Amino acid sequence: MKIGLILGGGGEVGVAWETGVLAGLAEHAGFSVTDCAVTVGTSAGSIVGAIATSGADLAERARGEQRGAYATSWQLTQHEADDDQVSAGTAAIPPEMLHLLVSTEGSIQERARAIGKLILTSTPANDDTVFAQIIASLLPDSVADWPDTDLRVSSVHCETGDTVLWKRADGIDLTRAIASSCAVPGLFPPVAFGGSHYCDTRRTSTVAALTAEKNLDAIVFIGPSGGALANTAEEAELEAVSRQGVRVVKITEGPDFAEVGNELLDTRLRPRAAQIGLEDARRYVTSIAELR
């Protein structure tokens, strides 16, 4: 069975939660990311996707998350950030930018284009090279380059608002692709490539196109269901491909996620988020096992 894996956004909390979910599915359902025909990562999911497709030990990564071993990226990115800035999270995003991020007016592409225009005239002090270096420092040694499996990293073209899916053949360095997927407007700089700029905002769905391109039999979606940083709009196309006979397993957060879901950028919540992910995975063991 040809399975496509889609990993949604979710900030710092999403990285830990998705790691926990994948570790739980591997342990209890035998689910292997490296066996998937294609893996797509958005923002937090791009980090998790790169780690998982590299063949890293997800159980060990989940244990590290629970120990708080990886809860450092916000401080690193902010350099001089104090505890108040860390806990502020999305509150640190300028109001005008945050309004566009949560707005439902106009099409996704129109909103993305407006955000892109704004981000290009009001970016943080860090340049994108520094940001990409920081992203690289957060990844394990196993993520040195694009994996042998088909990994796609989603981002948004600032100038046009178009959704892009980076892949090895595009020629962009993996860490820069991930940085472009994680470049939250108002917090981090857009990433330049090929004369254009890319950032992390709401994407249009790529489910139908990927299903046709890869001739998928099943899709597994893993990601928080809402919030300004979820940045995925897959629901309608997941339902559409399901009606066409593609098996869909949509894994979203359980009720305990409310403990960590109000501030997705707070690194201090990562240990609990990983534990919740491990627990949430158990609800989907049967559905995932049936895909084998």
C-alpha positions as CSV (number, residue, x, y, z in Angstrom):
1,M,0.0,0.0,0.0
2,K,1.4,3.4,-1.0
3,I,1.0,5.8,2.0
4,G,1.4,9.5,2.0
5,L,2.2,11.2,5.3
6,I,1.3,14.8,6.0
7,L,2.7,16.5,9.1
8,G,1.0,19.8,10.0
9,G,2.2,22.9,11.8
10,G,2.0,23.7,15.4
11,G,5.0,25.6,16.7
12,E,7.3,24.3,19.4
13,V,4.5,22.3,21.0
14,G,3.6,20.8,17.6
15,V,7.2,19.5,17.1
16,A,7.1,17.6,20.4
17,W,3.5,16.4,20.0
18,E,4.0,15.1,16.5
19,T,7.3,13.4,17.6
20,G,5.4,11.7,20.4
21,V,2.6,10.6,18.0
22,L,5.0,9.1,15.5
23,A,7.0,7.3,18.2
24,G,3.8,5.9,19.6
25,L,2.6,4.7,16.2
26,A,6.0,3.1,15.5
27,E,5.9,1.2,18.8
28,H,2.3,0.1,18.9
29,A,1.3,-0.1,15.2
30,G,4.6,-0.7,13.4
31,F,4.3,2.5,11.4
32,S,7.5,3.5,9.7
33,V,7.9,7.0,8.2
34,T,10.7,5.8,5.9
35,D,8.3,3.3,4.3
36,C,5.9,6.1,3.2
37,A,5.8,7.0,-0.5
38,V,5.9,10.7,0.3
39,T,6.2,12.8,3.5
40,V,5.1,16.4,3.5
41,G,6.0,18.7,6.4
42,T,4.6,22.1,7.2
43,S,6.4,24.3,9.7
44,A,6.7,22.2,12.9
45,G,6.0,19.2,10.6
46,S,8.9,20.1,8.4
47,I,11.3,19.6,11.3
48,V,9.6,16.4,12.4
49,G,9.5,15.1,8.8
50,A,13.2,15.7,8.2
51,I,14.1,14.0,11.4
52,A,11.7,11.0,10.8
53,T,12.7,10.5,7.2
54,S,16.4,10.5,8.2
55,G,15.9,7.2,10.0
56,A,16.4,8.8,13.5
57,D,15.2,6.8,16.5
58,L,11.8,8.4,17.1
59,A,11.4,6.6,20.5
60,E,14.7,8.2,21.6
61,R,13.6,11.6,20.2
62,A,10.4,11.3,22.2
63,R,12.3,10.5,25.4
64,G,14.5,13.5,24.8
65,E,11.5,15.7,24.3
66,Q,10.1,14.5,27.6
67,R,13.4,15.3,29.3
68,G,13.3,18.8,27.9
69,A,16.4,18.1,25.9
70,Y,15.2,20.0,22.8
71,A,13.3,22.9,24.4
72,T,15.8,25.5,23.4
73,S,14.9,26.8,19.9
74,W,12.9,29.8,20.9
75,Q,15.7,31.2,23.1
76,L,18.3,30.5,20.4
77,T,16.3,32.2,17.7
78,Q,15.6,35.2,19.9
79,H,19.2,35.3,21.1
80,E,18.6,37.7,24.1
81,A,15.1,36.5,24.9
82,D,14.1,36.4,28.6
83,D,11.5,34.3,30.2
84,D,8.8,36.9,29.6
85,Q,9.5,36.9,25.9
86,V,9.5,33.1,25.8
87,S,6.2,32.8,27.5
88,A,4.7,35.6,25.3
89,G,4.9,33.3,22.2
90,T,2.4,34.4,19.6
91,A,1.8,37.6,21.6
92,A,5.2,38.7,20.3
93,I,3.9,38.8,16.8
94,P,3.0,42.4,15.7
95,P,-0.8,43.0,15.9
96,E,-1.2,43.8,12.2
97,M,0.6,40.6,11.3
98,L,-1.4,38.5,13.8
99,H,-4.6,39.9,12.4
100,L,-3.7,38.7,8.9
101,L,-2.6,35.3,10.3
102,V,-5.9,34.6,11.9
103,S,-8.1,36.3,9.4
104,T,-10.6,34.4,7.2
105,E,-11.3,37.2,4.8
106,G,-10.5,36.5,1.1
107,S,-8.8,33.4,-0.2
108,I,-5.8,31.7,1.4
109,Q,-3.6,32.9,-1.4
110,E,-4.8,36.5,-1.1
111,R,-4.1,36.5,2.7
112,A,-0.7,34.9,2.1
113,R,0.2,37.6,-0.4
114,A,-0.8,40.3,2.0
115,I,1.3,38.8,4.7
116,G,4.2,38.4,2.3
117,K,4.0,42.0,1.4
118,L,4.0,43.0,5.1
119,I,6.8,40.7,6.1
120,L,9.1,42.0,3.4
121,T,8.8,45.5,4.8
122,S,8.9,44.6,8.5
123,T,11.2,41.7,9.3
124,P,13.1,40.8,12.5
125,A,16.8,41.8,12.8
126,N,18.1,38.3,12.2
127,D,18.9,37.6,8.6
128,D,17.8,34.4,6.9
129,T,21.3,33.0,6.9
130,V,21.5,33.2,10.6
131,F,18.0,31.7,10.9
132,A,18.9,28.8,8.7
133,Q,22.1,28.1,10.8
134,I,19.9,28.1,13.9
135,I,17.5,25.6,12.3
136,A,20.5,23.4,11.4
137,S,21.7,23.5,15.0
138,L,18.4,22.2,16.2
139,L,18.5,19.1,13.9
140,P,20.3,15.8,14.8
141,D,23.4,14.8,12.9
142,S,21.3,12.3,10.9
143,V,19.7,15.3,9.1
144,A,22.7,16.3,7.0
145,D,20.9,16.5,3.6
146,W,17.7,15.6,1.9
147,P,16.8,12.0,2.7
148,D,16.7,9.2,0.1
149,T,12.9,9.0,0.6
150,D,10.6,11.6,-0.9
151,L,10.4,14.4,1.6
152,R,8.5,17.6,0.6
153,V,8.8,20.8,2.7
154,S,5.9,23.3,2.4
155,S,6.3,27.0,2.4
156,V,4.7,30.1,0.9
157,H,6.0,32.4,-1.8
158,C,5.9,35.9,-0.2
159,E,5.5,37.8,-3.4
160,T,2.7,35.7,-4.9
161,G,1.1,33.9,-2.0
162,D,1.5,30.6,-3.7
163,T,2.1,27.4,-1.7
164,V,5.3,25.6,-2.7
165,L,6.5,22.1,-1.8
166,W,10.3,22.0,-1.7
167,K,12.0,18.8,-2.7
168,R,15.6,17.7,-3.3
169,A,15.4,18.4,-7.1
170,D,14.7,22.1,-6.5
171,G,18.3,22.7,-5.4
172,I,17.5,24.4,-2.1
173,D,19.5,23.3,1.0
174,L,17.3,21.3,3.3
175,T,17.9,23.5,6.3
176,R,17.0,26.6,4.3
177,A,13.8,24.8,3.1
178,I,12.9,24.0,6.7
179,A,13.7,27.6,7.7
180,S,11.4,28.9,5.0
181,S,8.7,26.6,6.3
182,C,9.2,27.8,9.9
183,A,9.6,31.5,9.2
184,V,6.7,32.8,11.2
185,P,5.8,36.3,10.0
186,G,6.7,39.0,12.5
187,L,9.0,36.7,14.4
188,F,11.6,35.3,11.9
189,P,12.9,36.6,8.6
190,P,11.6,35.3,5.3
191,V,14.0,33.0,3.5
192,A,15.4,34.0,0.1
193,F,15.9,31.5,-2.7
194,G,16.1,32.0,-6.5
195,G,15.3,35.7,-6.2
196,S,12.1,35.2,-4.2
197,H,11.3,35.0,-0.5
198,Y,9.4,32.4,1.4
199,C,7.7,32.3,4.8
200,D,5.4,30.3,7.1
201,T,1.8,31.2,6.7
202,R,-1.5,29.6,5.7
203,R,-1.1,27.1,2.8
204,T,-3.5,25.9,0.2
205,S,-4.0,22.2,0.2
206,T,-1.8,19.9,-1.8
207,V,-3.6,16.6,-0.9
208,A,-5.3,16.0,-4.2
209,A,-2.3,16.8,-6.3
210,L,0.0,14.6,-4.3
211,T,-2.5,11.8,-4.3
212,A,-2.6,11.9,-8.1
213,E,1.2,12.3,-8.5
214,K,2.2,9.5,-6.2
215,N,-0.9,7.3,-6.9
216,L,-1.5,7.0,-3.2
217,D,-3.7,4.4,-1.6
218,A,-3.8,6.0,1.8
219,I,-3.0,9.3,3.5
220,V,-2.1,9.7,7.2
221,F,-2.5,13.3,8.4
222,I,-0.9,14.3,11.8
223,G,-1.3,17.8,13.2
224,P,-3.1,20.0,15.6
225,S,-6.5,21.0,14.3
226,G,-6.4,24.7,14.7
227,G,-4.7,27.9,15.8
228,A,-2.7,30.6,14.1
229,L,0.3,28.4,13.6
230,A,-1.4,25.2,12.3
231,N,-1.2,26.6,8.8
232,T,-2.8,23.7,7.0
233,A,-6.2,23.6,5.2
234,E,-6.4,20.0,4.2
235,E,-9.9,19.0,5.5
236,A,-11.9,19.4,2.3
237,E,-9.4,17.6,0.1
238,L,-8.9,14.8,2.6
239,E,-12.7,14.3,2.5
240,A,-12.7,14.5,-1.3
241,V,-9.9,11.8,-1.8
242,S,-11.6,9.7,0.8
243,R,-14.8,9.7,-1.2
244,Q,-12.7,8.6,-4.2
245,G,-11.5,5.5,-2.3
246,V,-8.3,6.7,-0.7
247,R,-8.0,5.6,2.9
248,V,-7.6,8.5,5.2
249,V,-6.4,8.5,8.8
250,K,-6.6,11.9,10.3
251,I,-4.7,12.1,13.7
252,T,-5.5,15.2,15.7
253,E,-5.1,16.2,19.3
254,G,-7.0,14.6,22.2
255,P,-8.5,16.5,25.1
256,D,-5.3,16.7,27.1
257,F,-3.7,18.8,24.4
258,A,-5.7,21.8,25.9
259,E,-2.9,21.8,28.6
260,V,-0.4,22.9,26.0
261,G,-2.4,24.2,23.0
262,N,-3.0,27.8,24.1
263,E,0.7,28.8,23.5
264,L,2.3,26.8,20.7
265,L,5.5,28.7,20.8
266,D,6.4,28.1,24.5
267,T,9.3,25.7,24.6
268,R,8.6,24.9,28.2
269,L,5.5,23.0,27.2
270,R,7.4,20.6,24.9
271,P,8.0,17.8,27.5
272,R,4.3,17.6,28.3
273,A,3.3,17.8,24.6
274,A,5.5,14.8,23.7
275,Q,3.8,12.8,26.4
276,I,0.4,13.8,25.2
277,G,1.5,12.8,21.7
278,L,2.5,9.3,22.9
279,E,-0.9,8.9,24.6
280,D,-2.9,10.3,21.6
281,A,-1.2,7.8,19.3
282,R,-2.9,4.9,21.1
283,R,-6.3,6.1,19.8
284,Y,-5.2,5.4,16.2
285,V,-3.3,2.2,16.5
286,T,-6.0,0.1,15.0
287,S,-6.6,2.5,12.1
288,I,-2.9,2.7,11.3
289,A,-2.3,-1.1,11.7
290,E,-5.0,-1.7,9.1
291,L,-3.0,0.2,6.5
292,R,-0.2,-2.4,6.5
